[in-house]
Protein backbone atom coordinates (compact mmCIF):
# COMPACT_ATOMS: atom_id res chain seq x y z
CA UNK A 1 0.00 0.00 0.00
CA UNK A 2 1.29 3.45 -0.91
CA UNK A 3 1.98 5.97 1.84
CA UNK A 4 -0.32 9.00 2.11
CA UNK A 5 0.97 12.03 0.24
CA UNK A 6 1.03 14.04 3.46
CA UNK A 7 3.41 11.50 5.04
CA UNK A 8 5.73 11.68 2.04
CA UNK A 9 5.67 15.47 2.19
CA UNK A 10 6.58 15.33 5.88
CA UNK A 11 9.46 12.98 5.09
CA UNK A 12 10.72 15.34 2.39
CA UNK A 13 10.51 18.26 4.82
CA UNK A 14 12.36 16.32 7.51
CA UNK A 15 15.12 15.37 5.11
CA UNK A 16 15.58 18.88 3.75
CA UNK A 17 15.80 20.19 7.33
CA UNK A 18 18.46 17.57 8.16
CA UNK A 19 20.43 18.66 5.11
CA UNK A 20 20.18 22.30 6.12
CA UNK A 21 21.60 21.39 9.53
CA UNK A 22 24.43 19.32 8.01
CA UNK A 23 25.62 21.89 5.49
CA UNK A 24 28.27 24.55 5.82
CA UNK A 25 28.84 27.75 3.86
CA UNK A 26 32.51 26.88 3.35
CA UNK A 27 31.67 23.48 1.84
CA UNK A 28 28.85 25.04 -0.21
CA UNK A 29 31.27 27.51 -1.78
CA UNK A 30 33.73 24.70 -2.53
CA UNK A 31 30.98 22.60 -4.17
CA UNK A 32 29.84 25.51 -6.34
CA UNK A 33 33.38 26.14 -7.54
CA UNK A 34 34.26 22.48 -8.07
CA UNK A 35 31.09 21.70 -10.01
CA UNK A 36 30.96 25.08 -11.80
CA UNK A 37 27.41 25.20 -10.52
CA UNK A 38 24.85 27.97 -10.53
CA UNK A 39 22.49 26.06 -8.24
CA UNK A 40 21.97 26.75 -4.55
CA UNK A 41 24.31 24.59 -2.48
CA UNK A 42 23.98 23.75 1.20
CA UNK A 43 27.43 22.16 1.43
CA UNK A 44 26.53 18.68 2.74
CA UNK A 45 29.32 16.08 2.28
CA UNK A 46 28.05 13.13 0.24
CA UNK A 47 28.57 10.45 2.93
CA UNK A 48 26.53 12.48 5.42
CA UNK A 49 23.87 13.15 2.80
CA UNK A 50 23.54 9.44 2.08
CA UNK A 51 23.23 8.67 5.78
CA UNK A 52 20.50 11.29 6.14
CA UNK A 53 18.56 9.81 3.22
CA UNK A 54 18.88 6.32 4.72
CA UNK A 55 17.78 7.49 8.17
CA UNK A 56 14.64 9.19 6.90
CA UNK A 57 13.81 6.27 4.62
CA UNK A 58 14.21 3.69 7.39
CA UNK A 59 11.94 5.67 9.69
CA UNK A 60 9.11 5.18 7.18
CA UNK A 61 7.14 2.00 6.52
CA UNK A 62 8.55 -0.03 3.60
CA UNK A 63 8.34 2.12 0.49
CA UNK A 64 6.59 1.05 -2.67
CA UNK A 65 7.80 1.94 -6.14
CA UNK A 66 5.23 4.76 -6.27
CA UNK A 67 6.39 6.06 -2.89
CA UNK A 68 10.03 6.16 -4.00
CA UNK A 69 9.24 8.00 -7.23
CA UNK A 70 6.93 10.45 -5.46
CA UNK A 71 9.38 11.22 -2.65
CA UNK A 72 12.22 11.65 -5.13
CA UNK A 73 10.03 14.06 -7.08
CA UNK A 74 9.39 16.15 -3.98
CA UNK A 75 13.13 16.36 -3.30
CA UNK A 76 14.06 17.08 -6.91
CA UNK A 77 11.85 20.09 -7.48
CA UNK A 78 13.46 23.44 -6.87
CA UNK A 79 17.06 24.47 -7.48
CA UNK A 80 18.89 23.23 -4.37
CA UNK A 81 21.67 20.87 -5.42
CA UNK A 82 21.74 18.94 -2.14
CA UNK A 83 17.98 18.27 -2.34
CA UNK A 84 18.42 16.92 -5.86
CA UNK A 85 21.36 14.82 -4.76
CA UNK A 86 19.15 13.39 -1.99
CA UNK A 87 16.56 12.44 -4.63
CA UNK A 88 19.28 10.71 -6.66
CA UNK A 89 20.60 8.80 -3.66
CA UNK A 90 17.09 7.72 -2.67
CA UNK A 91 16.49 6.34 -6.17
CA UNK A 92 19.84 4.56 -6.09
CA UNK A 93 19.10 3.01 -2.69
CA UNK A 94 15.72 1.77 -3.91
CA UNK A 95 16.55 1.03 -7.56
CA UNK A 96 15.44 -2.60 -7.18
CA UNK A 97 11.83 -1.35 -6.99
CA UNK A 98 11.98 0.59 -10.26
CA UNK A 99 10.89 -0.66 -13.67
CA UNK A 100 11.31 0.29 -17.34
CA UNK A 101 8.22 2.48 -16.93
CA UNK A 102 10.34 4.80 -14.79
CA UNK A 103 12.87 5.57 -17.53
CA UNK A 104 10.96 8.65 -18.81
CA UNK A 105 11.11 10.12 -15.31
CA UNK A 106 14.82 9.38 -15.09
CA UNK A 107 15.43 10.84 -18.54
CA UNK A 108 13.73 14.08 -17.49
CA UNK A 109 15.97 14.22 -14.42
CA UNK A 110 19.08 13.53 -16.50
CA UNK A 111 18.18 16.39 -18.84
CA UNK A 112 17.67 18.77 -15.93
CA UNK A 113 20.73 17.68 -13.93
CA UNK A 114 23.45 19.33 -16.06
CA UNK A 115 26.30 17.99 -13.92
CA UNK A 116 28.14 14.68 -13.75
CA UNK A 117 27.66 14.70 -9.97
CA UNK A 118 23.96 13.95 -10.48
CA UNK A 119 23.98 12.38 -13.94
CA UNK A 120 26.46 9.60 -13.25
CA UNK A 121 24.66 8.08 -10.27
CA UNK A 122 21.31 8.31 -12.06
CA UNK A 123 22.78 6.67 -15.15
CA UNK A 124 24.88 3.94 -13.52
CA UNK A 125 23.06 3.03 -10.33
CA UNK A 126 19.45 3.75 -11.29
CA UNK A 127 18.91 3.55 -15.06
CA UNK A 128 21.79 1.07 -15.28
CA UNK A 129 20.19 -1.20 -12.69
CA UNK A 130 16.90 -1.14 -14.62
CA UNK A 131 18.76 -1.87 -17.87
CA UNK A 132 20.60 -4.81 -16.34
CA UNK A 133 17.35 -6.35 -15.12
CA UNK A 134 15.28 -5.56 -18.23
CA UNK A 135 17.78 -5.38 -21.08
CA UNK A 136 15.42 -6.42 -23.86
CA UNK A 137 12.58 -4.21 -22.64
CA UNK A 138 14.65 -1.02 -22.46
CA UNK A 139 17.06 -1.51 -25.36
CA UNK A 140 15.21 0.76 -27.77
CA UNK A 141 15.01 3.54 -25.18
CA UNK A 142 18.74 3.43 -24.45
CA UNK A 143 19.49 3.26 -28.18
CA UNK A 144 17.55 6.52 -28.47
CA UNK A 145 19.63 8.06 -25.71
CA UNK A 146 22.82 7.17 -27.59
CA UNK A 147 21.74 9.36 -30.51
CA UNK A 148 20.26 12.21 -28.50
CA UNK A 149 21.28 15.83 -29.09
CA UNK A 150 21.99 16.34 -25.36
CA UNK A 151 25.50 15.14 -24.56
CA UNK A 152 24.48 14.29 -20.98
CA UNK A 153 21.93 11.84 -22.39
CA UNK A 154 24.54 10.36 -24.75
CA UNK A 155 26.93 10.00 -21.82
CA UNK A 156 24.16 8.28 -19.87
CA UNK A 157 23.61 5.75 -22.68
CA UNK A 158 27.21 4.66 -22.27
CA UNK A 159 27.14 4.62 -18.48
CA UNK A 160 24.00 2.48 -18.19
CA UNK A 161 26.12 -0.35 -19.64
CA UNK A 162 28.40 -0.41 -16.59
CA UNK A 163 26.27 -2.61 -14.28
CA UNK A 164 26.14 -5.31 -16.96
CA UNK A 165 29.88 -5.04 -17.52
CA UNK A 166 30.55 -5.33 -13.79
CA UNK A 167 28.16 -8.29 -13.51
CA UNK A 168 30.13 -10.13 -16.22
CA UNK A 169 27.24 -9.86 -18.69
CA UNK A 170 28.51 -7.03 -20.90
CA UNK A 171 26.45 -5.84 -23.84
CA UNK A 172 29.45 -5.62 -26.16
CA UNK A 173 27.30 -5.04 -29.23
CA UNK A 174 25.83 -1.85 -27.77
CA UNK A 175 29.13 -0.76 -26.29
CA UNK A 176 30.77 -1.10 -29.72
CA UNK A 177 27.90 0.64 -31.52
CA UNK A 178 27.53 3.52 -29.08
CA UNK A 179 31.25 4.18 -28.70
CA UNK A 180 31.84 3.97 -32.46
CA UNK A 181 29.16 6.61 -33.06
CA UNK A 182 30.65 8.92 -30.42
CA UNK A 183 34.39 8.33 -30.80
CA UNK A 184 34.90 11.47 -32.86
CA UNK A 185 33.07 13.80 -30.49
CA UNK A 186 34.81 16.80 -28.98
CA UNK A 187 32.72 16.83 -25.78
CA UNK A 188 34.97 15.88 -22.84
CA UNK A 189 32.26 14.15 -20.82
CA UNK A 190 31.43 11.84 -23.74
CA UNK A 191 35.08 11.09 -24.45
CA UNK A 192 35.66 10.30 -20.78
CA UNK A 193 32.61 8.01 -20.67
CA UNK A 194 33.83 5.98 -23.65
CA UNK A 195 37.15 5.45 -21.90
CA UNK A 196 35.40 4.60 -18.64
CA UNK A 197 33.24 1.83 -20.07
CA UNK A 198 36.22 0.42 -22.01
CA UNK A 199 38.36 0.50 -18.86
CA UNK A 200 35.75 -1.45 -16.92
CA UNK A 201 35.34 -3.91 -19.78
CA UNK A 202 39.08 -4.53 -19.88
CA UNK A 203 38.97 -6.08 -16.41
CA UNK A 204 37.29 -9.17 -17.88
CA UNK A 205 37.93 -8.82 -21.63
CA UNK A 206 41.16 -6.98 -22.29
CA UNK A 207 41.42 -8.42 -25.81
CA UNK A 208 38.13 -6.77 -26.84
CA UNK A 209 39.31 -3.42 -25.54
CA UNK A 210 42.77 -3.72 -27.08
CA UNK A 211 41.31 -4.57 -30.49
CA UNK A 212 38.66 -1.85 -30.26
CA UNK A 213 41.15 0.89 -29.44
CA UNK A 214 43.76 -0.33 -31.93
CA UNK A 215 41.27 -0.21 -34.80
CA UNK A 216 40.48 3.43 -33.98
CA UNK A 217 43.85 4.67 -32.78
CA UNK A 218 43.78 7.56 -35.23
CA UNK A 219 40.35 8.70 -34.00
CA UNK A 220 40.29 8.18 -30.24
CA UNK A 221 40.91 11.18 -28.03
CA UNK A 222 43.66 11.33 -25.47
CA UNK A 223 41.26 11.13 -22.53
CA UNK A 224 39.52 8.10 -24.05
CA UNK A 225 42.85 6.36 -24.58
CA UNK A 226 44.15 7.09 -21.08
CA UNK A 227 41.06 5.64 -19.46
CA UNK A 228 40.70 2.69 -21.82
CA UNK A 229 44.26 1.35 -21.48
CA UNK A 230 44.64 1.83 -17.73
CA UNK A 231 44.07 -1.84 -16.82
CA UNK A 232 45.40 -3.46 -19.98
CA UNK A 233 48.51 -5.64 -19.84
CA UNK A 234 51.58 -3.41 -19.82
CA UNK A 235 52.76 -4.51 -23.25
CA UNK A 236 49.40 -3.68 -24.88
CA UNK A 237 49.09 -0.41 -22.97
CA UNK A 238 52.56 0.74 -24.04
CA UNK A 239 52.06 -0.34 -27.64
CA UNK A 240 48.73 1.49 -27.96
CA UNK A 241 50.17 4.61 -26.34
CA UNK A 242 53.06 4.66 -28.79
CA UNK A 243 50.69 4.08 -31.71
CA UNK A 244 48.46 6.92 -30.52
CA UNK A 245 51.38 9.33 -30.32
CA UNK A 246 52.55 8.36 -33.77
CA UNK A 247 49.06 8.65 -35.28
CA UNK A 248 48.50 12.07 -33.70
CA UNK A 249 52.00 13.42 -34.32
CA UNK A 250 53.02 13.60 -30.69
N, C-alpha and C positions, 0 to 999 in steps of 0.2 A: 504494500500500500504506500502511495506517495505521501510525503509529509505535507502538512498545510503550508500554503504560501507564506503565511505570517511567521511560521517557525523558521522557514528558510531565510526570510528577510531578517529575522532576529539573529540567525547564525552569521549572515553576511555582516551585519552591524557589529557583532561581537568580534569577528575576525578583523574587520577594518580598524576597530579600536585597539586591538592587540598590536596591530602593525604600527599604528600611530605611536604607541607606547615604546615599541622596540626600535624605532628609527632614530637617526641622529642627523643633524644638519650637515655635519662634516662628511658623513658617509653619503648623504644625498648629493652633495656637491661633487664628490668623487664619482658616483654613479653617472651623474649627468655628463660629466666630462668624458669618462671612459666610454660610454655608449653613444656619445654625441647626440644626446637625447634632448628633445624639447618638451617632454612630458613632465608632470609633477612627480618628484621622487621623495619618498619618506626616508630612504637610507637604511632599509632593513637588510642585514646580511642574509644571503640565501639559506644557509642552514637554519637560522632562527625563523625565517619565514616558513620554511617547510614544516618545522616543528609546530608553529602556530596553526597552520592549516590542518595538520594531523590532530592536534588537540581539539580543535573545534569540531572536526569531523567525527572524532571518536565520542564526543559528548552527545552526539545525535543518535537516534535510532539508525539501524542499518539503512544506508541510502539506496534508493532505486536508481536506475538509469535516468529517469526523468528528474529526480531530485538533483543528481550530479550536474546535469546540463543546466537546470534552472539556477542552482546556486552559483555555478561558474558564470552564468550570464549576469547575475546580480553583481558579482565581483568585477567582471570585465567592463561593464559600462562606466563611462567617465574617462578621465585622462590621467589617472594616478598609476604610475608604472607598477608600484608594489601591489596594488589591488589586482592588476592584470596578471602579474606574476603569480599571485595566490590562486587565481582562476586556473592558470596553466598547471600549477603543481597539484591542484585538486583533481583536474582531469587526468593527469599522469598517474596519480595515486589510485584512481578508480577506473583506469582505462579498460580493465577486464569487463566492465559493465557496458561499454559502448559498442555500437554496431555500425555497419556501413551507412545506415541512415543518418548518422551524426557527421559524416564527412562534409556536407554543405555548411554546417555550423562551424566546423574546424577551418574550412577554407575561408570563411568570412573573417575569422579571427586571424588567420595567417595574413590575409590581405591588410588587415588593420594594424598588425603588430609592428611592422617596419623596423625590427631589430632582431638580430640573431639570438639575443638573450631570451626572447619569447618564442621566436619561430622554431628554433632548433628542438626545444623540448616538445612543442606541439607536434612537430613533424616526426621526430624519432620515437618518442615515448607514448604518443597518443595516436596520431594517424598511422604511425608505423606499426603499433600494436594491432590496430584494426586490420591493417593490410596483411600482416603475418597470419592472422586468424581467418581472414576472408579474402585470400588473394584473388580468386577467380571473380568474386562478386565486385571487387573494387578496382580491378585492373583498368577498365576503361576510364574511370575517374582519374586515376593517377597518370594514365597516359595523357589525359587532357592537361593535367598540371604541367607535365614535362614540356608542353608546347605553349604554355601561357605567356602572355606579354609581360607579366609581373615577375621579375627575377626572383623574388622571395618565394613565389609559388613554384618556379622551376627548381630552385634549390630544394624546396620541400619534397618534390618528386624524387629527387636523388636520395634524400635523407630517409624517406619512409622505407627504403630498401635495407637499412641497417639492421633492424631486428631480425630479418630473415637471414642476412649474412652472419650475424652473431649466433643464430640458432643452427647454423650449418645447413640451412636450406636456402642458399642464395638464388635470387632470380637473375641469373647471369644474362639472360636474353634482354631483360629490361635495362639492366645496368649498362650493357653494351650499347643498346639503342639510345638510351637517354644521354649517356656520356658522349657518344659519337655526335649527336645533334648539338651538344653544347660545348664541345671541346674548343671551338674557335672563338668563344665568347670573351669579351674583355672584362665583364663584371667579376670582380674579385671573389664575391661570395659564391658565385657559381663555380668558378675555377677551384676554389678551396673545397667545395663540396664534392666535386669529381675526384679530387685527390683523396679526400677523406674516405669515400666509399671504396675506392681502389685499395687504400691502405688497409682497411678492415678486411677486405676480401683476400688480401695477400697472406693473412694469417693462416688461412686454410687452403688457398689455391694460388700460390705465388707464381705458378707457370702461366695462369690466365692473365694475371696482372702484368707480368713481364712481357708477354706477347702483345697485350693490348697497348701498352705504352710504346713498345718498340715500333709497332706498325704506325704510330702517330707521332713519332719523336720530333718531326718537323712542325707539328701543329700544337702540341701540348704547351701550356704555359709553365713558367718556372715554379709557381706555387703548386700547380697540379703535380708536376714531377716530384717536387720535394716531399709532398705528402705521400704520393703513390709508392715511392721506392723505399720509404723509411724502414719497412720490415722485410724487404726482400733479402735474399742471400747477398753477402757482400760483393761477390763477383758480379752478379747481375746489377746490383745497385750502382757499382762503379762504372760498369760498361754503359749503362743507360745514361748516366750523368755525363760521361765523356761524349757519347753520341749526341746528347742534347746540346752540349756546348759547341760541338762541331757544326751541327745543323743550324744553330742560331748565331754562329759567328762569334762565340765567346771564348 
